[in-house]
Amino acid sequence: MHKKLPSKEPHFKFHQLDKKGLVIGTIIATFLATTPYLFTLYESVPSTKVWDTFLFTYDSKNWENSNLVFWIFSSKAIPLLLLIIWFFTNRHWWYHALLVPIIMYIYQIFVLFGEDQRNIDEFQLIYMLPIMAVVIPSIYLIRARIFNRINEANKSFEELEEELKLTPKNFWSKLKDYF
């Protein structure tokens, strides 16, 4: 009988191909690669006050130019989407700091499509204060815990950061952690 020899290469669990992760990674990479194209979609919007499509009718109200409104929208929506991807794929201890610009862009988009467009990008700091009041001290406390552990355990910063990284989760379970 012929005896099968064991493979000389070790078989580690993390060497196995994760098909679901590969599909999600491909979708994210494709989206990231197409963001310059997505940003230029505003060029297809006419420079008229009212924009009629087969799906909806948009009235630019005080702006009087639908193209301008969608140029401003795309300049806020594309960075917002990139920040959201970064937030959900980041495994570092400081990723909660990304919530501040995410909320800022969301606020700016809501103001853009609000009734009074004269105050766009003004007074946003007042509305951001509650979020910043939670996020900034939380990040500082996490940083303080890291440095306390470094001093107590004689570990390097890289070892502690590796220890505090989040384990990979799927999108929905990570979303449930926040809400």
Backbone torsions as a table, in degrees:
resi	resn	phi	psi	omega
1	MET	NA	141.7	179.7
2	HIS	-89.4	123.0	-178.3
3	LYS	-92.5	128.8	-179.8
4	LYS	-77.8	126.0	179.5
5	LEU	-82.2	142.9	178.2
6	PRO	-68.3	148.5	179.1
7	SER	-66.5	142.4	178.5
8	LYS	-76.3	-21.6	179.4
9	GLU	-85.4	130.5	178.5
10	PRO	-69.7	145.6	178.5
11	HIS	-104.3	101.0	178.7
12	PHE	-98.3	150.3	-178.2
13	LYS	-63.0	-36.8	-177.0
14	PHE	-76.1	-8.7	176.1
15	HIS	-82.3	-14.9	-179.3
16	GLN	-71.0	145.6	-178.0
17	LEU	-75.2	124.2	177.1
18	ASP	-94.7	99.6	-174.9
19	LYS	-65.7	-39.7	179.8
20	LYS	-64.9	-43.8	177.8
21	GLY	-64.1	-35.4	178.3
22	LEU	-66.2	-41.4	178.8
23	VAL	-65.7	-47.3	179.7
24	ILE	-63.3	-42.5	177.2
25	GLY	-61.3	-39.4	178.2
26	THR	-65.3	-41.6	178.8
27	ILE	-63.8	-45.0	179.6
28	ILE	-63.9	-44.7	179.8
29	ALA	-63.0	-40.3	178.2
30	THR	-64.6	-43.0	177.3
31	PHE	-61.3	-45.6	179.7
32	LEU	-61.0	-39.1	-179.5
33	ALA	-70.5	-25.2	-178.2
34	THR	-95.3	1.8	-178.2
35	THR	-60.4	-35.9	175.7
36	PRO	-61.4	-38.0	176.9
37	TYR	-67.0	-43.3	179.7
38	LEU	-61.4	-35.6	179.3
39	PHE	-64.6	-34.1	-177.6
40	THR	-83.8	1.8	178.6
41	LEU	-62.0	-23.3	179.1
42	TYR	-62.1	-22.5	-179.8
43	GLU	-66.0	-19.4	178.7
44	SER	-84.6	-5.1	179.0
45	VAL	-87.6	131.6	-178.7
46	PRO	-69.8	157.3	178.9
47	SER	-89.4	49.6	179.1
48	THR	-116.5	163.8	-179.9
49	LYS	-69.3	-42.1	-179.9
50	VAL	-111.8	129.3	-179.5
51	TRP	-113.6	113.2	179.4
52	ASP	-100.0	126.6	172.7
53	THR	-126.2	173.8	177.9
54	PHE	-72.8	-15.4	179.4
55	LEU	-95.2	-36.0	-174.7
56	PHE	-160.3	169.8	172.7
57	THR	-122.2	128.0	-179.3
58	TYR	-114.6	127.4	176.0
59	ASP	-107.5	119.9	-176.1
60	SER	-80.5	3.2	173.8
61	LYS	48.9	-118.0	-175.4
62	ASN	-68.5	-22.5	-179.1
63	TRP	-70.0	-36.5	-179.1
64	GLU	60.5	21.2	178.7
65	ASN	-156.6	104.0	-179.2
66	SER	-62.9	-35.9	179.7
67	ASN	-61.3	-43.5	179.0
68	LEU	-63.0	-43.3	-179.9
69	VAL	-61.6	-43.3	-178.4
70	PHE	-76.8	-22.5	170.8
71	TRP	-66.7	-45.9	177.6
72	ILE	-63.7	-42.8	178.8
73	PHE	-59.8	-46.7	-178.7
74	SER	-67.1	-30.8	178.5
75	SER	-73.2	-12.1	175.8
76	LYS	-106.3	-35.6	-176.3
77	ALA	-73.0	-39.5	-178.9
78	ILE	-64.7	-50.5	175.4
79	PRO	-61.1	-34.6	177.5
80	LEU	-61.0	-47.3	179.5
81	LEU	-63.8	-38.8	178.1
82	LEU	-66.5	-39.4	177.3
83	LEU	-65.9	-38.7	178.4
84	ILE	-64.1	-42.5	176.5
85	ILE	-61.8	-44.5	179.7
86	TRP	-62.0	-41.1	-179.7
87	PHE	-61.8	-46.2	-176.0
88	PHE	-80.5	-13.2	178.4
89	THR	-108.4	-5.5	-178.7
90	ASN	-80.6	137.1	-180.0
91	ARG	-116.6	9.1	-179.8
92	HIS	-83.2	160.6	-176.0
93	TRP	-66.6	-21.6	-173.2
94	TRP	-95.7	8.0	-172.3
95	TYR	-63.4	-19.6	177.7
96	HIS	-65.9	-21.5	177.1
97	ALA	-62.8	-23.4	178.4
98	LEU	-67.3	-18.1	178.2
99	LEU	-63.2	-31.7	-177.7
100	VAL	-64.1	-54.8	177.7
101	PRO	-67.5	-28.6	177.3
102	ILE	-62.5	-48.4	179.1
103	ILE	-64.7	-37.2	178.9
104	MET	-60.8	-46.7	179.3
105	TYR	-66.1	-38.6	177.6
106	ILE	-61.8	-45.3	178.1
107	TYR	-59.6	-45.2	-179.0
108	GLN	-62.7	-36.3	178.7
109	ILE	-68.8	-41.7	177.0
110	PHE	-62.9	-40.4	178.9
111	VAL	-66.9	-36.7	-180.0
112	LEU	-57.6	-42.8	-177.6
113	PHE	-94.1	7.7	176.9
114	GLY	-74.1	174.6	-177.4
115	GLU	-68.5	-41.1	-174.9
116	ASP	-105.3	100.5	-176.5
117	GLN	-88.3	3.4	-178.3
118	ARG	-69.1	-25.5	-174.3
119	ASN	-106.5	31.2	-179.3
120	ILE	-66.2	137.6	-179.1
121	ASP	63.2	18.3	174.9
122	GLU	-110.7	149.4	176.3
123	PHE	60.9	18.4	-179.7
124	GLN	-72.0	-24.3	-179.9
125	LEU	-64.9	-33.9	178.7
126	ILE	-62.3	-40.6	-179.6
127	TYR	-79.1	-20.0	-179.7
128	MET	-85.3	-18.6	-175.7
129	LEU	-54.7	-45.3	178.8
130	PRO	-60.7	-39.2	179.4
131	ILE	-68.2	-45.0	179.7
132	MET	-65.6	-32.1	179.6
133	ALA	-66.5	-23.8	177.3
134	VAL	-93.6	-46.3	-173.1
135	VAL	-69.2	-48.3	-174.5
136	ILE	-63.2	-49.4	176.6
137	PRO	-63.1	-34.0	178.4
138	SER	-62.2	-44.1	179.2
139	ILE	-65.3	-40.5	178.7
140	TYR	-63.4	-41.3	179.1
141	LEU	-64.8	-40.0	177.3
142	ILE	-63.2	-44.2	178.4
143	ARG	-61.6	-42.3	179.1
144	ALA	-63.1	-40.9	177.4
145	ARG	-62.4	-39.8	179.3
146	ILE	-62.3	-47.4	-177.7
147	PHE	-70.2	-31.4	173.5
148	ASN	-64.2	-41.6	178.6
149	ARG	-67.5	-35.4	177.3
150	ILE	-62.1	-45.8	-178.9
151	ASN	-67.4	-36.4	-178.3
152	GLU	-78.8	-41.7	-170.4
153	ALA	-100.9	-3.9	-178.0
154	ASN	56.6	38.1	176.6
155	LYS	-98.0	156.0	175.5
156	SER	-79.4	160.9	178.9
157	PHE	-60.6	-38.4	-179.7
158	GLU	-64.5	-38.8	179.0
159	GLU	-65.7	-41.0	179.0
160	LEU	-70.3	-39.1	177.7
161	GLU	-62.5	-39.4	177.1
162	GLU	-63.6	-38.8	179.4
163	GLU	-67.2	-33.6	-177.5
164	LEU	-89.8	-5.4	178.0
165	LYS	-63.1	145.6	178.4
166	LEU	-78.5	144.6	175.5
167	THR	-74.5	149.6	-178.8
168	PRO	-59.2	135.0	176.6
169	LYS	-131.1	165.5	173.5
170	ASN	-81.3	168.5	-173.5
171	PHE	-58.1	-45.1	-174.3
172	TRP	-70.2	-38.2	179.3
173	SER	-70.0	-34.0	176.3
174	LYS	-69.7	-37.1	177.9
175	LEU	-65.6	-38.0	178.9
176	LYS	-65.1	-27.6	178.1
177	ASP	-62.8	-24.1	-175.2
178	TYR	-100.3	-15.6	-175.5
179	PHE	-127.1	NA	NA
